[in-house]
Amino acid sequence: MSVHPDQIDKYMDEIAAEQAIGVSLYCGRCGYNLRTLPVVGRCPECGSTYNARPAKLDGIFREEDVEVPITDALIFLVLGPPGYWLLIRMVTSYSPGKLFFGSLLGGFGTYFGIRAVRKAMRFMRYHQIARRIRQEEEYD
């Protein structure tokens, strides 16, 4: 009889839920220090779920997750305006080529623009969390 990897993960989470976090790990959403809480659970401050098992680390603040959205913003600036311009020009004179390329460029530009905004919001939130962590460490 074989055991599915998801079942192994579930059993490991159940075992880990009975153990406490022994080091300072912080909630990835609000920055609350999860030390002494169960390894798997919910943040008491914001209610988001976390899994502090070393193999998972879901919902845990990690500095390496912080990403500056420069690439996405540049792609948006390169693709978006030409695509929108082609779509606007199509209003004055219909052309299947303008429609295709305008939609393609505008669509990719919009996708990367939204992605850049989301990464920028995450970047700002992580800096707020990092500031909170530094303040707590100075207080201790």
ZAMARGU-4260 file (C-alpha; in steps of 0.2 Angstrom, whole numbers, plus 5000, padded with zeros to 4 digits):
<rodrens>
0) 5000/5000/5000 | 5007/5017/4995 | 5004/5033/5004 | 5000/5049/4994 | 5012/5064/4997
5) 4998/5075/5002 | 4993/5062/5016 | 5011/5063/5023 | 5010/5082/5023 | 4994/5081/5033
10) 5001/5069/5045 | 5017/5080/5047 | 5006/5095/5050 | 4996/5086/5063 | 5012/5081/5072
15) 5019/5098/5071 | 5003/5106/5077 | 5007/5099/5094 | 5024/5107/5095 | 5028/5125/5099
20) 5039/5137/5089 | 5055/5139/5099 | 5063/5153/5089 | 5057/5170/5084 | 5047/5168/5068
25) 5035/5182/5062 | 5018/5181/5054 | 5019/5185/5035 | 5004/5196/5035 | 5005/5207/5051
30) 5023/5203/5058 | 5017/5196/5075 | 5030/5186/5084 | 5024/5167/5083 | 5037/5161/5096
35) 5029/5149/5109 | 5014/5146/5097 | 5010/5129/5089 | 5020/5126/5073 | 5004/5125/5063
40) 4990/5137/5067 | 4982/5154/5065 | 4990/5171/5070 | 4981/5177/5085 | 4983/5195/5079
45) 4977/5195/5061 | 4970/5177/5059 | 4980/5172/5044 | 4986/5154/5044 | 5004/5149/5045
50) 5014/5133/5044 | 5031/5135/5052 | 5038/5118/5048 | 5055/5120/5040 | 5049/5111/5024
55) 5034/5123/5022 | 5036/5140/5030 | 5019/5146/5023 | 5013/5162/5030 | 5030/5166/5038
60) 5039/5182/5035 | 5055/5179/5026 | 5067/5193/5020 | 5071/5184/5004 | 5052/5184/4999
65) 5054/5203/4997 | 5055/5208/4978 | 5056/5225/4971 | 5044/5226/4955 | 5057/5235/4944
70) 5056/5222/4930 | 5037/5221/4930 | 5036/5240/4930 | 5048/5241/4915 | 5039/5228/4905
75) 5022/5237/4908 | 5030/5254/4903 | 5037/5246/4887 | 5022/5236/4882 | 5007/5245/4889
80) 5007/5262/4880 | 5011/5256/4862 | 4997/5243/4864 | 4984/5256/4871 | 4990/5268/4857
85) 4986/5254/4843 | 4969/5251/4851 | 4965/5269/4851 | 4971/5271/4833 | 4960/5257/4828
90) 4945/5267/4832 | 4949/5279/4818 | 4953/5266/4805 | 4949/5247/4808 | 4964/5236/4805
95) 4965/5217/4810 | 4983/5219/4813 | 4981/5234/4824 | 4968/5225/4834 | 4979/5210/4836
100) 4995/5218/4841 | 4986/5232/4851 | 4976/5218/4861 | 4992/5208/4863 | 5003/5222/4869
105) 4989/5230/4879 | 4985/5214/4887 | 5003/5210/4892 | 5006/5228/4897 | 4990/5227/4909
110) 4995/5210/4916 | 5013/5216/4920 | 5006/5233/4927 | 4994/5224/4939 | 5008/5212/4944
115) 5020/5227/4947 | 5007/5235/4958 | 5004/5219/4968 | 5022/5217/4971 | 5024/5235/4976
120) 5011/5233/4989 | 5019/5217/4995 | 5036/5226/4996 | 5028/5240/5006 | 5019/5228/5018
125) 5036/5218/5021 | 5045/5234/5025 | 5031/5238/5038 | 5033/5221/5045 | 5052/5223/5045
130) 5051/5239/5054 | 5039/5232/5067 | 5052/5217/5070 | 5066/5229/5072 | 5056/5239/5085
135) 5052/5223/5094 | 5070/5218/5094 | 5076/5235/5101 | 5063/5234/5114 | 5068/5217/5120
</rodrens>
